[in-house]
Amino acid sequence: MIASPSYIPMIALGLIIVGVFAFLLLPALLAVPLSLLCFLTVCATVPYIGLVWVLISVIFHFLVRKHIFSFDVSIADVSLLAATLGVIGRGYWYGLVDAPELSVIFGRLRRSPYLIPALILVVEASFHLMRSVMSPAPGSSMVVALRAYTLLVEPISVYILALLSFRHRQNINWILDMLLLAGLLVALGAIYQAGRDILAGELFRTRSFFNHPNTLGLFLSRMIPFYAALCLLMDGQWLRRFLYGSVVVLMGLALLLSGSRGGFLGVLAALILLAVILRRFRWLIPVGLGAVVILLIMTLAGESRFGALLDLGSGSADTRWRIWRAAFEQIIAHPLLGIGIGNVAWLVKYVPRERLVGAEIVDAHNFLLDFWSKLGAVGLGSLLALLLIFYLLAWDSYKHKNGSYRAIALAAICSMTAAVVHGLVDAFYFGVPIAVFFWFLLGVVEVTATSPDIPSQRE
């Protein structure tokens, strides 16, 4: 591949700034197409900057919306669509000029171990979307169906951008640093909100830039283990390790302030796994003591949320039990293909509507029940196949690679483990930030498994 001139990345950053201001300042009918054009150009021409922008944009998904036709569109929605169209446009352009990179990209995709389960998910989601259009079921919602469909399809572009970006060694640290910057912004936002609420004498559960404290927990439960593992395994890079560790502490504080029980359990499971894999069993003592201290702090602060898990008649525990019951009924009724991605009537039957306010997509709060009820055994099997392939690739990379790829592989294992544990009691996939991060991890791990080693860099 011919190296891009040095001014190209600066132009790409300029286009991102123009796109952001266009989205914020212009009317919706102008803002969305103009910002889409700017972001699409970046994703098509400078994939690693496009990848970074998509990863950063998801933290602002709930902040500013543009209402266009029947949809509320966020800047993250525009960025994801731009990534999808940019990847397609890049492939088409290289096809026209007969560039060698096209054969590299398509060859890699054809050989991807994720190809078959990913195709099955896309085909089944397309089937359900067409069924919703042609013969909508009672209680179905086209808006919900289209939102769920885009979440199943568009984030695959993040996987492709990761393949394009991480195979160039000079991009890796910059991408990881920029993603960490997103985590730092989220943590600082959460800490600021908590401080403001404490000074006002209010009971706080901070949500930072997200729509709910639990959504903040979903984001942080993936980020904390990822960077904790990188901090421990990046040999010789003492300055980067210090920065990563400092931000991990801030993100941990933000997670505590969110009061997310699922996030806390996910991070705890990931840190235990990290200690076991590295055979640092003495780390289990401070991890356990830290967990006890956090529980005491939450109890003394009046946030006895873990105790509320045993109270099945009220609050979020009651909502979860209702949702699980509804999902299980739909699994019994539609075991093979599920009820579809746009049908919400089955859930409203059990869960009061006021508890679902603010939810873009209704989630079963357990990824096994959620995928099985929506996409049936076929969809659930495809998801489990993706996870199995991910863990096999990541473990192989950790055992047989050296340097940065080894560290990234273990970081991805810990992050996905936190997501899986958290996903047993909360959302796992159907949400913009978590869907993007899911495919990002899949792409990163495939690169570590199929590329030559990157030696450790010493600073």
N, C-alpha and C positions, 0 to 999 in steps of 0.2 A: 504494500500500500504506500502511495506517495505521501510524504509528510505534508500536512497543511501549513500554509504560511503562518507566521507567528501572530499576524493581526486577526486571523479568523476567529480564535477564541474570544478576543476582545469585541469583535462584531457580534458574536453570539451572545455574550453577556449584555451588550447594548440592546439587542433585540428582546431579551428577557425583560429588561427594565422597561422598554417601550410597551411590551405586552402587558406587564403588570399595571402600569399607569393607565393604559387604555381600558383595561378591565375595571379599574377602580373609578375612573372619571367619566367615561362615556356612557351614553344610554345603551341598554342591553343589546339592541339590534345592531349597534356599531361595535360595542365592546367585545362581544363574543367572537364575531368573525375576525376582527383585527388582532386580538390577542391569540386566537387560534393560529392565524397565519404566522405571527412572530414565533410562537413556540414550536410550530410544525417545522419551520425553517431551521431552527436550532437542532431539533431532534434528528432531522434528516441529514444535516451537514456536519454537526459536531456531537456525536452520540453521547460521549461522556458528560458533556455539559447538559445535554438534554436529560440524561439519567439523573444527574444531580438535581436539576430543577424539579423534575417530577417528584423525587423523594422529599424535597423541601416543601413543595406546594401542598402536599397532603396535610401538613399541620395547620394550614389555613383553610381547610375544606369547609369548616363550619362558620367562618367569620363573615365573609362577604358573599352574597348571592345575587345573581341577576335572573330576573323572572323573564323567561322567553317562551312564548306559546304556553304550554301546560307544565313547564319544567322550571324548577329553581336550579340554576347552574352555578357551580362554584368554580374558582380558579383551578382547583385540582381536577375537576371534571374536564375543563378545557385542556389542561396539560396532558391528561391521560389520552384524550381523543387525539391531541396533537402528536403524542408519542406513537399511537397506533398508525395514524396516517403518515407520519414521518418515516417510520420503519418501512411501510409499504412503498412510499415514494422513493426512499433510498434504494430499495431493491430494484424498483422499476428503472431508475436512472442508471444504475450500474449495469442493468441488463441492456439498456440502449447503447451504452458505450463499450459493452463487452469487457467490463473491468474484471480482473481476477478476484476482487473481493466478493463479487456476487456468488461465484462458485464456492468460496470459502463459507459464506453465510449459509447458503442453502445446503451445502454439504454437511455443515454442522447441525442444522435443524433436522435434516433427514436422519442423521445418526443419533439424534438426541434420545436419551433413554426415557425422557418424559413424553415423547411424541404421541404414543398410542393412548395413554390415559388422558392426556390433555385434549386430543382430538375427540375422544368419547365425550368428555365434558362439554366441549363446544357444540358438538352435534346434538347432544341431548338438550342443552340449553336452547339451541336454535329451534328444535322441535317444540319445546314448551312455549317458546315465544310465538311461533307461528300458530300454535293451537290457541293461544290467548287472543291472537288477532282474528283468526277465522271463526272460532266458536267460543267466545268468552264464557267461562263458567260463572255461576252466581257467586258474587262476592269477590270476583277477580278484579285486579287493578292493573291497567296497562302501564301506568306510571311505575308501580312497584316492579312489574315484570321487566320493563325496559331497564330500570335501574339495576336489577339483579343480573340481567343479561350482560349489560356493559361491564359489571364487576367480574363476571366470569370470563369475558373475552378481552377487554381492553388491557388489563394488567399484564397479559402475556407479552405485550410490547415492552414492558419493563424487563422481563426476562431476556428478550432479544437485545435490548440496550445494554444489559449487564454483560451478555456474551461479547458484544462489540467493544465494550469499554474496558473490561478487566483483562482482556488478552493483551492489552498494551500496558506494560509494567509501570510506566511513568504516570499513569492515571490513577493507580490504585490508592495510594496514600491520600491524594487530593480528594477523591470521591469519599473515602472514609472520613476524612476531616470535615467535609461539608455536611455529611449526614450527621456527624456529631454536633455540628453547629445547630442543626435543626433540633436535636435533643436538648442542647443548652438553652435555646430560645424557649422551648416548651417548659423546661424546668424553672427558668427564671420567671416566666409568666405565672406558673403555679405558685411559686414562693411569694411573688408580689401579691397575688390575689389572697392568699392565706393571711399574709401580714395585714392587708387592708381589712379583711373580715375580723381578724383578732382585735385590731384597734377599734373597730366599730362595735365590738362586744357581741358579734354574731357567731352562731355555730357554723363552722366551715367544713366544706368538702370541696376542695379546689378542682377546677376543670381546665385551667389554662386556656388554650385556644379552642378547645373541643366543646362539644355540645353537652357533655355529661362527664362527671368524675370517672365513671367506669370506662368511658372511651379513652380518657387520659391514661387510665390503668392499662388498657389494651395496647396503647402505643409504647408506654414505658416498659411494660413487661417483656417486650421484644428487644428494646434498645439496651436495657441495663445488662442482661447477660451477654449480649453481643460484645459490648465494649469492655465489660469486665474481663472476658476471656482474652480479648486483644491486648488489654493492659498487661495481663500476666505473661503473654507469650511473645510479645514483640521484643526479641532479644536485642539489646544494645541501643534501642531507640528511647533513651531515658527521658528526653523532653516530651516526646509524643506519649509515652506511657504515663508520665505525670499529668499531662493534660487530659488524657482519656480517663484516668483514675479520678481526677477532680470532678469532671463532668458526671461520671458515674455516681459519685456521692451526691451531687446536686439532683440528679434524676431520681436517686433513691429517696431523698427527702421529699421530692415532688410526689412520688408514688405513695409515700406515707401520708402526705397531706390530702391525697385524693380519696383515701379510705377504701381503695379498691381491694376487696378481699381476694378475688380471683387473681389480680395482678400480684399481690403479695405471695400467694401460694405458688404461682407460676415462677416467679423469680427465685423463691426459696428452693423449689425443685431443680431449677437450672443450676443454681450455685452448688447444691449438693452433688449433682451430676458432674459438674466441673471439678470439684474436689476429688471425686471418685476416679474420674478419668486420669487426672494428673497424679493420682495416688498421694494426695496431700490430705490424709485422713485427719490430721490435726486441725485442718481448717474447719472441720465439721463442728468443733467446739465453739469457736467464735460465731459461726453461722447460726448455730442453735441458740446461743446466748443472745445474739442480735434479734432473732425471731421473738424470743421471750420478751426482750425489752420493748420491741415494737408493739407487741400485744398489750403490755402494761401501759405504754404511753397512750394507745388508742382507748383503753378502758378508762384511764384517769381523765382523759380529755372528753369523756362522755360518749365516745364513739364505740360502744360495745357491739360492733357489727358482727364480730365472729360469734358472739353469744346468740345473736339474732338468727344465726343459721339454724338453730334448733327450734325457733319459733316459726312453725310452718303455717301459722294462721294470719300472718300480717307481713307487710313490707315486701322486700325483694325476694325473700325466701318463698313466700306464698306465690308471688308472680312466677318464679321459676318452676315450682311444682305444678302450677296450672298449665304453663307452657309445655312442660315435659309430658303431661297427661294428654294434651291436645295433639302434640307431635306423635306420640305413641299410637293414638287412635288412627291418625292418618297413615302411619306405617302399616298398620294392620289392614286398612282399607285399600292402600295403594303401594304394595311392597316393592314392585319391580321398578317402576318409573317415577313414583312419587306423585304428589298432587300438583306439582308445577311451581314455577318461580313467581307467579303473580297472584296466587290465591291467598287471601288473608282472612276470609270469612271463618275458617276453621279455628283460628286463634282468637278472634273476637268473641267467639262463643264462650271461651273460658276466662279471658283476661279483660278486665274493664278497660274501656277505651282510654280513660284518663291516664292509665299507666303506660300507654303506648304513645303518648304525645311526644313529638320530637324525634321519633324513630323513623328513619328513612326506609329501612327494610326490617320487617319483623323477623327476629332471630329466635331460634329455639333454645338458645343459651346452653347448648351442648352440641358440639360439631357433629357427633355421630347421629344424634336425633335430627339435627337440622338438615344435613345433606340427605339422609335417608328419607325424611318426610317430604322434602322439596324435589329431590332428583332420584329417589328410589335407591334400590340396591345397586343399580348401575352407576349412579352418580357417586354414592358412598364408596363403592369399590374403586372407582377411578381416583378419588381423593386419597384413599389409603394406599393405592399403588404409587401415587406421586410421593407420598410421605416415605414409603418404604424405599423407593429409589433414591430419594434425597438422603436418607440416613446411610444407605449403603455407599453412595458416592462420597459423602462427607467423611465417613469413618475411614474409607480407603485413602482419602487425601490426608487425613490426620496421621494415619499410620505410615504412609509411604512418601509423603512430601516433606520438604524442609522449608524453613524461612517463613515468608509472609503467607504463602498458600496454606501451610499447616495451621498457622494461627487463625486465619480466616475460616478454615473448615471447622475447627473446634468452636469458634465463635458462633458460626451458623448452627451447629448442633445444639448449643446451649440456648440460643434464641428460639429455635423452632420447638425445643422441648418446653420452654416456658409458654409458648403459644399453645401447644397441645394441652398442657395441664390447665392453663387458664381457659382454654376452649371447652373444657368439660363443664364449666359453670357459667360461661359467657360466650360472646361471639368469637368465632375463629377466623372466618373468611369474609363474610358479607358486610364489608365496610371499606370505604376507600383507603384509609391508611393501612389497614391490616392486609387487604388484598394486594396492595402494591408491595408491601414488605414481604409477603409470602412468595411472590414471584421473583422478587429481588434475591431472596435467599436461594431459591432454586437455581437461578442463573449463576450466581456467584459460586455455588458449590460445583456446578458442572464445569466451570472454568478451572477451578482448583484441581478437579479430577482429570481433566483432559489436556492441561497445559504443562509445559516444563516448569521445574522449580524456580522460585524467585528467592535468591539468597537473602539472608537477613541484612538489613542496612544498618550500619553503625554510625551514630551521630557523634 
